[in-house]
Amino acid sequence: MKEGKTKSLKLNFIYLMIYKVFVVIVPLIIAPYVSRILGVTLIGEYSYWMSLIGYFTLCADFGLEDYGSRLIAKQRDNKEEYSKTFYEIMICRILLGFGLLIVFFSLNFAGVFGKSNIVIFSILSLHIIATSISPFFLFTGLERFKEITIRTFILKLLLVVFIFLCVKSKDDFINYIIIYACVVLSGPILMIPYLFKMVNKPSFKNLHLLVHFKKTIVFFIPILSINFYTLIDKSMIMWITQNKAENGYFEQAYKLINVINNALNALNLLMLSRISYLYEIKDYEEINNKTRKSFRLLFLMALPCVFGLELVSKYFVPMFFGAEFIKSTYIIYILAPTILLISLRNLIQSIYFIPRNKISISNSFIITGVIVNVLLNLVLIKYYGSIGAALSYLISEIVIVSMMIIYCRKDIPLKLFWETSKFPLAACFFMVEVGLFIIMFVLNKFHGGTSNKINFLLIFVGCAFTYCFTILFMKEPLAIDVLSGLKRKIKKH
């Protein structure tokens, strides 16, 4: 049984990793094309509009996603019970979404978002509707990540096709907005056929809605605070600088960072469901085992991403987004460490604060970080624009993660962070040495004679090979376990 659970966990992690990567990697596939077609100003304008829509989608979710996922994970052995919970939470989401849409359209038609933007914001309201009808929490709670991955793959493939077919010039900006909004709305709609197999027929007797609204507030605060960072950063860049291009620089830099964060967050989302279940059955030995492995996997993946981005951004940004987005390079330099910080914050939330019902404590840490972020933005954006917003973001994440680590140091000792990160850190040291050697003694000899694409590939391949070789040479435990498992499968087949 334990072997079956381990296999299930690995498969779920793979599916969830693919899903998380697909959510953001498709915009990155489109990004080189769209960046050159729309330009930095329109990209910045769209980024600002989406930050305004983001406040409504956050409220539409109201923490019901994470709350529902955790609750259904605990009830997953009782279909009748989790079916009842599913319908209760879905009704809560729909009622909340309906109320928010009334507020949104009242503001929109009153011209609050700009009288010339009424049609555009009406289209963007599809994002709010999509959030309000999303049954994603049921799939994560039951760890049915295969269905989510298949649905995401289909939708993202359609997104790519329609963008390339329908967006040919700046005049097609409205097509770009419509396509994205329709794809987002199609997500929850495509999940409906799966629902009939997973839950019992609806019974609207003895449904309790208010209890969920009361309990979910503790989940809403961290979600609001965490997402509030990027939303308020984008909004404040526009409010303070009145420069759409500054938003464009920040948007593309953040988009790149977000791809990696979404892939790494697959681990946290999976751990939230699994460890909540383990706490429910009081399997503390397995909780400790999963905690240690989670940190090993996080450091193995996050650390090379941080150092790797610092090395390749100079060549990657102009190659990928175009010369117009050079300023995004400096923003990436600042934001790269947040890959590790955000991953640590999310993992500690998933394996410690949420399963132990200490969400209110972690909320206070996150709210402190938000306050620090907003105060720093008021000063730094005024003088440094989008670079100032990136600095505020980095400092705020350092504050939050530091407070979390200090608080849980008795249950997650500091030595655990060192034990699980020492091999990846050592491997990154050698990786950086190789990367700097390639930059200083190989690329500099050509004095710009090679393209950014070749420069990027040389650094990437050299660093990737060095990191993987060093990790295996030092016999990092998790990497050796994975390699041994692959060898056994090869021999078996």
C-alpha positions as CSV (number, residue, x, y, z in Angstrom):
1,M,0.0,0.0,0.0
2,K,2.8,2.4,0.9
3,E,4.6,1.6,-2.4
4,G,1.3,2.4,-4.2
5,K,1.0,5.7,-2.4
6,T,4.5,6.6,-3.3
7,K,3.9,5.8,-6.9
8,S,0.7,7.8,-6.8
9,L,2.5,10.8,-5.3
10,K,5.2,10.7,-8.0
11,L,2.7,10.5,-10.8
12,N,0.6,13.3,-9.3
13,F,3.7,15.4,-9.0
14,I,4.6,14.8,-12.7
15,Y,1.0,15.7,-13.8
16,L,0.8,18.7,-11.6
17,M,4.3,19.9,-12.7
18,I,3.2,19.6,-16.3
19,Y,0.0,21.5,-15.5
20,K,1.7,24.3,-13.7
21,V,4.3,24.7,-16.4
22,F,1.6,24.8,-19.1
23,V,-0.3,27.5,-17.3
24,V,2.5,30.0,-17.7
25,I,4.8,28.5,-20.3
26,V,2.4,29.0,-23.2
27,P,2.3,32.8,-22.7
28,L,6.1,32.5,-22.8
29,I,6.0,30.6,-26.1
30,I,3.7,33.4,-27.4
31,A,5.7,36.1,-25.8
32,P,8.5,36.6,-28.4
33,Y,5.8,37.0,-31.1
34,V,3.4,39.1,-29.1
35,S,6.2,41.3,-27.8
36,R,7.3,42.2,-31.3
37,I,3.8,42.6,-32.6
38,L,2.2,44.6,-29.8
39,G,5.3,46.4,-28.4
40,V,6.1,47.4,-24.8
41,T,3.4,50.1,-24.5
42,L,0.4,47.8,-25.3
43,I,1.9,45.0,-23.2
44,G,2.2,47.5,-20.3
45,E,-1.4,48.7,-20.9
46,Y,-2.8,45.1,-20.8
47,S,-0.7,44.3,-17.7
48,Y,-2.3,47.3,-15.9
49,W,-5.8,46.3,-17.0
50,M,-5.2,42.7,-15.8
51,S,-4.0,44.1,-12.4
52,L,-7.4,45.8,-12.0
53,I,-9.3,42.6,-13.0
54,G,-7.0,40.7,-10.6
55,Y,-8.5,42.4,-7.5
56,F,-12.0,41.1,-8.5
57,T,-10.8,37.5,-9.3
58,L,-9.0,37.4,-5.9
59,C,-12.2,38.4,-4.2
60,A,-14.2,35.9,-6.4
61,D,-11.9,33.1,-5.2
62,F,-12.1,34.3,-1.5
63,G,-9.7,31.5,-0.5
64,L,-12.3,28.9,-1.4
65,E,-9.8,27.2,-3.8
66,D,-7.3,26.2,-1.1
67,Y,-9.9,25.8,1.6
68,G,-12.0,23.5,-0.6
69,S,-9.0,21.5,-1.7
70,R,-7.9,20.9,1.8
71,L,-11.4,20.0,3.1
72,I,-12.0,17.5,0.3
73,A,-8.6,16.0,0.8
74,K,-9.6,15.1,4.3
75,Q,-13.0,13.7,3.2
76,R,-11.8,11.9,0.1
77,D,-12.5,8.4,1.5
78,N,-16.2,9.3,1.9
79,K,-17.8,10.2,-1.5
80,E,-21.1,11.2,0.0
81,E,-19.4,13.7,2.4
82,Y,-17.0,15.3,-0.1
83,S,-19.8,15.5,-2.7
84,K,-21.9,17.5,-0.3
85,T,-18.9,19.8,0.5
86,F,-18.3,20.3,-3.3
87,Y,-21.8,21.5,-3.9
88,E,-21.7,23.8,-0.9
89,I,-18.5,25.4,-2.0
90,M,-19.6,25.7,-5.6
91,I,-22.8,27.5,-4.6
92,C,-20.7,29.8,-2.4
93,R,-18.4,30.6,-5.3
94,I,-21.3,31.3,-7.7
95,L,-23.1,33.5,-5.3
96,L,-20.0,35.5,-4.5
97,G,-19.1,35.8,-8.2
98,F,-22.6,37.0,-9.1
99,G,-22.3,39.8,-6.4
100,L,-18.9,40.8,-7.6
101,L,-20.1,41.0,-11.3
102,I,-22.8,43.4,-10.2
103,V,-20.2,45.6,-8.6
104,F,-17.8,45.3,-11.5
105,F,-20.3,46.2,-14.2
106,S,-21.6,49.1,-12.1
107,L,-18.1,50.5,-11.9
108,N,-17.4,49.7,-15.6
109,F,-20.5,51.4,-17.0
110,A,-20.0,54.4,-14.7
111,G,-16.6,54.9,-16.5
112,V,-14.4,54.2,-13.5
113,F,-12.0,52.1,-15.6
114,G,-12.2,54.7,-18.4
115,K,-15.2,55.5,-20.6
116,S,-13.2,54.4,-23.7
117,N,-12.5,51.0,-22.1
118,I,-16.1,49.9,-21.3
119,V,-16.2,47.2,-24.0
120,I,-12.7,46.0,-23.2
121,F,-13.5,45.6,-19.5
122,S,-16.8,43.9,-20.3
123,I,-14.7,41.2,-22.2
124,L,-12.2,41.0,-19.3
125,S,-15.1,40.2,-17.0
126,L,-15.0,36.6,-18.4
127,H,-12.0,36.2,-16.1
128,I,-14.2,36.8,-13.0
129,I,-16.8,34.4,-14.3
130,A,-14.2,31.7,-14.9
131,T,-13.0,32.0,-11.3
132,S,-16.5,31.9,-9.9
133,I,-17.4,28.6,-11.6
134,S,-14.1,26.8,-11.3
135,P,-14.2,23.3,-9.8
136,F,-10.4,23.0,-9.7
137,F,-10.4,22.5,-5.9
138,L,-12.3,19.2,-6.2
139,F,-9.6,17.8,-8.5
140,T,-6.7,18.9,-6.3
141,G,-8.4,17.6,-3.2
142,L,-8.9,14.2,-4.8
143,E,-5.4,14.4,-6.4
144,R,-6.9,14.0,-9.9
145,F,-4.2,15.9,-11.7
146,K,-4.3,13.8,-14.9
147,E,-7.6,15.3,-15.9
148,I,-6.5,18.9,-15.2
149,T,-3.3,18.4,-17.2
150,I,-5.2,17.0,-20.3
151,R,-7.7,19.9,-20.2
152,T,-4.9,22.5,-19.8
153,F,-2.9,21.0,-22.7
154,I,-5.9,21.3,-25.0
155,L,-6.7,24.8,-24.0
156,K,-3.1,26.1,-24.2
157,L,-2.7,24.5,-27.6
158,L,-5.8,26.3,-28.9
159,L,-4.5,29.6,-27.3
160,V,-1.3,29.4,-29.3
161,V,-3.1,28.6,-32.6
162,F,-5.6,31.5,-32.2
163,I,-2.9,34.0,-31.2
164,F,-0.8,33.3,-34.2
165,L,-3.8,33.2,-36.5
166,C,-5.6,36.3,-35.2
167,V,-3.0,38.7,-33.9
168,K,-1.0,40.1,-36.8
169,S,-0.5,43.8,-35.9
170,K,-1.2,46.4,-33.2
171,D,-4.7,46.7,-34.6
172,D,-5.4,43.2,-33.5
173,F,-4.9,44.1,-29.8
174,I,-8.6,43.5,-29.1
175,N,-8.4,40.0,-30.6
176,Y,-5.6,39.3,-28.2
177,I,-7.8,40.3,-25.2
178,I,-10.8,38.3,-26.5
179,I,-8.8,35.1,-27.1
180,Y,-7.2,35.1,-23.7
181,A,-10.5,35.7,-21.9
182,C,-12.3,33.0,-23.8
183,V,-9.6,30.4,-23.2
184,V,-9.7,31.2,-19.4
185,L,-13.5,30.8,-19.3
186,S,-13.3,27.5,-21.3
187,G,-11.1,25.9,-18.6
188,P,-13.8,25.3,-15.9
189,I,-16.4,24.5,-18.6
190,L,-14.2,21.7,-20.0
191,M,-13.9,20.2,-16.5
192,I,-17.7,19.7,-16.2
193,P,-17.9,16.2,-17.9
194,Y,-15.4,14.8,-15.4
195,L,-17.5,16.0,-12.5
196,F,-20.4,13.6,-13.1
197,K,-18.0,10.6,-12.5
198,M,-16.4,12.1,-9.4
199,V,-19.4,13.3,-7.3
200,N,-22.8,12.1,-6.4
201,K,-26.0,13.6,-7.9
202,P,-26.7,17.0,-6.3
203,S,-28.9,17.1,-3.2
204,F,-29.7,20.6,-2.0
205,K,-31.1,19.5,1.3
206,N,-29.2,20.3,4.5
207,L,-26.6,22.4,2.7
208,H,-24.5,24.7,5.0
209,L,-23.1,27.7,3.2
210,L,-22.3,30.3,5.9
211,V,-19.9,27.9,7.7
212,H,-17.7,27.9,4.7
213,F,-17.6,31.7,4.3
214,K,-16.6,31.9,8.0
215,K,-13.8,29.3,7.8
216,T,-12.4,30.4,4.4
217,I,-11.4,33.9,5.5
218,V,-8.2,32.5,7.0
219,F,-7.3,31.1,3.6
220,F,-8.4,34.3,1.8
221,I,-6.0,36.6,3.6
222,P,-2.7,34.8,2.5
223,I,-4.0,34.4,-1.0
224,L,-5.0,38.1,-1.2
225,S,-1.7,39.2,0.3
226,I,0.5,37.0,-1.8
227,N,-1.3,37.9,-5.1
228,F,-1.7,41.5,-4.0
229,Y,2.1,41.9,-4.4
230,T,2.2,41.7,-8.1
231,L,-1.2,43.3,-8.6
232,I,-0.3,46.4,-6.5
233,D,3.2,46.5,-8.0
234,K,1.7,46.7,-11.5
235,S,-1.0,49.2,-10.5
236,M,1.4,51.4,-8.6
237,I,3.9,51.5,-11.4
238,M,1.2,52.9,-13.6
239,W,-0.3,55.3,-11.0
240,I,3.1,56.7,-10.0
241,T,5.0,56.8,-13.3
242,Q,2.1,57.2,-15.7
243,N,4.3,55.2,-18.1
244,K,2.8,52.2,-19.8
245,A,6.3,51.0,-20.9
246,E,7.5,50.7,-17.3
247,N,4.6,48.2,-16.8
248,G,5.6,46.4,-19.9
249,Y,9.2,45.9,-18.7
250,F,8.0,44.6,-15.3
251,E,5.3,42.4,-16.9
252,Q,7.7,40.5,-19.2
253,A,10.3,40.1,-16.4
254,Y,7.7,38.8,-14.0
255,K,6.3,36.5,-16.6
256,L,9.6,34.7,-16.9
257,I,10.0,34.4,-13.1
258,N,6.4,33.2,-12.9
259,V,7.0,30.3,-15.2
260,I,9.6,28.8,-12.8
261,N,7.5,29.7,-9.7
262,N,4.5,27.9,-11.2
263,A,6.5,24.8,-11.9
264,L,8.0,24.7,-8.4
265,N,4.6,25.5,-6.9
266,A,3.3,22.1,-8.2
267,L,5.3,20.6,-5.2
268,N,3.5,22.8,-2.7
269,L,0.0,22.2,-4.1
270,L,0.6,18.5,-4.0
271,M,2.0,18.6,-0.5
272,L,-0.9,20.6,0.8
273,S,-3.4,17.9,-0.2
274,R,-1.1,14.9,0.8
275,I,0.1,16.3,4.2
276,S,-3.4,17.5,5.1
277,Y,-4.5,13.9,4.6
278,L,-1.5,12.5,6.6
279,Y,-2.4,14.7,9.5
280,E,-5.9,13.5,9.3
281,I,-4.8,9.9,9.7
282,K,-2.0,10.9,12.1
283,D,0.9,9.4,10.1
284,Y,3.6,11.6,11.6
285,E,6.5,9.5,10.5
286,E,5.4,9.9,6.8
287,I,4.9,13.6,7.4
288,N,8.5,14.0,8.5
289,N,9.7,11.9,5.6
290,K,7.7,13.9,3.0
291,T,8.9,17.2,4.6
292,R,12.6,16.3,4.2
293,K,12.1,15.1,0.7
294,S,10.1,18.2,-0.2
295,F,12.9,20.5,0.9
296,R,15.5,18.4,-0.9
297,L,13.5,18.6,-4.2
298,L,12.8,22.3,-3.8
299,F,16.5,23.2,-3.3
300,L,17.5,20.9,-6.1
301,M,15.2,22.7,-8.6
302,A,15.1,26.2,-7.3
303,L,18.7,27.1,-6.6
304,P,20.0,26.3,-10.2
305,C,17.1,28.4,-11.5
306,V,18.1,31.4,-9.5
307,F,21.8,31.3,-10.3
308,G,21.2,30.2,-13.9
309,L,18.9,33.2,-14.6
310,E,21.5,35.6,-13.2
311,L,23.9,34.2,-15.7
312,V,21.8,34.0,-18.9
313,S,19.4,37.0,-18.6
314,K,21.7,39.4,-20.4
315,Y,21.5,37.2,-23.5
316,F,18.0,35.7,-23.1
317,V,15.9,38.8,-22.8
318,P,16.9,40.5,-26.1
319,M,16.8,37.1,-27.8
320,F,13.4,36.3,-26.4
321,F,11.4,39.5,-25.9
322,G,13.3,41.7,-28.4
323,A,15.7,44.7,-27.9
324,E,12.8,46.9,-26.8
325,F,12.7,45.0,-23.5
326,I,16.4,45.3,-22.5
327,K,15.3,47.0,-19.2
328,S,13.6,43.8,-18.2
329,T,17.0,42.2,-17.8
330,Y,17.8,44.4,-14.8
331,I,14.4,43.5,-13.3
332,I,15.1,39.8,-13.7
333,Y,18.5,40.2,-11.9
334,I,16.6,41.6,-8.9
335,L,13.6,39.2,-9.0
336,A,15.6,35.9,-9.6
337,P,16.2,35.3,-5.8
338,T,12.4,35.4,-5.3
339,I,12.2,32.1,-7.1
340,L,13.8,30.5,-4.0
341,L,12.0,32.7,-1.5
342,I,8.5,32.2,-2.9
343,S,9.1,28.4,-3.2
344,L,10.2,28.3,0.5
345,R,7.3,30.4,1.6
346,N,4.7,28.3,-0.2
347,L,6.3,25.0,1.0
348,I,6.4,26.1,4.6
349,Q,2.8,27.2,4.3
350,S,1.8,23.8,2.8
351,I,3.7,21.5,5.2
352,Y,3.5,23.5,8.4
353,F,1.1,26.4,8.8
354,I,-2.0,25.1,6.9
355,P,-2.0,21.5,8.1
356,R,-1.4,22.6,11.7
357,N,-4.2,25.2,11.6
358,K,-1.8,28.1,12.2
359,I,-2.9,30.0,9.2
360,S,-3.7,33.2,11.2
361,I,0.0,33.4,12.3
362,S,1.4,33.0,8.7
363,N,-1.2,35.6,7.6
364,S,0.2,38.1,10.0
365,F,3.7,37.5,8.4
366,I,2.3,37.9,4.9
367,I,0.4,41.1,5.8
368,T,3.5,42.5,7.3
369,G,5.3,41.8,4.0
370,V,2.5,43.5,2.0
371,I,2.7,46.6,4.1
372,V,6.5,46.7,3.6
373,N,6.0,46.2,-0.1
374,V,3.5,49.1,-0.5
375,L,5.6,51.5,1.7
376,L,8.7,50.8,-0.3
377,N,6.9,51.1,-3.6
378,L,5.8,54.7,-2.7
379,V,9.5,55.6,-2.4
380,L,11.3,53.3,-4.9
381,I,8.9,53.4,-7.8
382,K,9.0,57.2,-7.8
383,Y,12.8,57.2,-8.3
384,Y,13.5,53.9,-10.1
385,G,10.2,53.0,-11.8
386,S,9.8,49.3,-12.5
387,I,13.2,48.5,-11.0
388,G,12.0,50.1,-7.8
389,A,9.0,47.8,-7.8
390,A,11.2,44.8,-8.2
391,L,13.4,45.8,-5.3
392,S,10.3,46.3,-3.1
393,Y,9.1,42.8,-4.1
394,L,12.4,41.2,-3.2
395,I,12.8,42.9,0.2
396,S,9.2,42.0,1.1
397,E,9.7,38.3,0.3
398,I,12.9,38.3,2.4
399,V,10.9,39.7,5.4
400,I,8.1,37.1,5.1
401,V,10.3,34.1,4.7
402,S,12.7,35.2,7.5
403,M,9.7,35.5,9.9
404,M,8.3,32.1,8.9
405,I,11.6,30.3,9.3
406,I,12.2,31.9,12.7
407,Y,8.7,31.0,13.9
408,C,8.8,27.3,13.0
409,R,12.5,26.7,13.8
410,K,11.6,24.2,16.6
411,D,9.5,22.0,14.4
412,I,11.5,22.6,11.1
413,P,15.1,23.1,12.5
414,L,17.5,25.4,10.8
415,K,19.9,22.5,10.2
416,L,17.3,20.9,8.0
417,F,17.6,23.8,5.6
418,W,21.4,23.3,5.5
419,E,21.3,19.5,5.2
420,T,18.9,19.6,2.3
421,S,20.5,22.5,0.4
422,K,24.3,21.9,0.9
423,F,24.7,19.7,-2.2
424,P,22.7,22.0,-4.5
425,L,24.6,25.0,-3.2
426,A,27.9,23.4,-3.9
427,A,26.8,22.3,-7.3
428,C,25.6,25.9,-8.1
429,F,29.0,27.2,-7.0
430,F,30.7,25.1,-9.7
431,M,28.0,25.9,-12.2
432,V,28.5,29.6,-11.7
433,E,32.3,29.2,-12.1
434,V,31.7,27.5,-15.4
435,G,29.2,30.1,-16.5
436,L,31.5,33.0,-15.7
437,F,34.4,31.2,-17.5
438,I,32.3,30.9,-20.7
439,I,31.2,34.5,-20.5
440,M,34.7,36.0,-19.8
441,F,37.0,33.7,-21.7
442,V,34.9,32.3,-24.5
443,L,32.1,34.8,-25.4
444,N,34.2,37.9,-24.8
445,K,36.8,36.7,-27.3
446,F,34.2,37.1,-30.1
447,H,33.4,40.7,-29.0
448,G,29.7,40.5,-29.9
449,G,30.4,38.4,-33.0
450,T,28.0,35.7,-31.9
451,S,24.3,36.0,-31.6
452,N,22.4,36.1,-28.3
453,K,20.9,32.7,-29.1
454,I,24.3,31.1,-29.4
455,N,25.6,32.8,-26.2
456,F,22.5,31.7,-24.3
457,L,22.8,28.1,-25.5
458,L,26.6,27.9,-24.6
459,I,26.0,29.2,-21.1
460,F,22.8,27.1,-20.6
461,V,24.3,23.8,-21.8
462,G,27.6,24.4,-19.9
463,C,25.9,25.2,-16.6
464,A,23.2,22.5,-16.9
465,F,25.8,19.8,-17.5
466,T,28.1,21.1,-14.7
467,Y,25.2,21.2,-12.2
468,C,23.8,17.7,-13.0
469,F,27.3,16.1,-13.1
470,T,28.3,17.7,-9.7
471,I,25.0,16.6,-8.1
472,L,25.5,13.0,-9.2
473,F,29.3,13.1,-8.3
474,M,28.5,14.3,-4.8
475,K,25.8,11.6,-4.5
476,E,23.0,13.9,-3.5
477,P,20.5,11.4,-1.8
478,L,17.3,12.3,-3.7
479,A,19.0,12.5,-7.1
480,I,20.6,9.1,-6.4
481,D,17.2,7.6,-5.4
482,V,15.6,8.9,-8.6
483,L,18.6,7.5,-10.7
484,S,18.4,4.1,-8.9
485,G,14.7,4.0,-9.6
486,L,15.2,4.6,-13.3
487,K,17.9,1.9,-13.4
488,R,15.5,-0.6,-11.8
489,K,12.8,0.2,-14.3
490,I,15.1,-0.2,-17.2
491,K,16.3,-3.6,-15.9
492,K,12.8,-4.6,-15.3
493,H,11.6,-3.8,-18.8
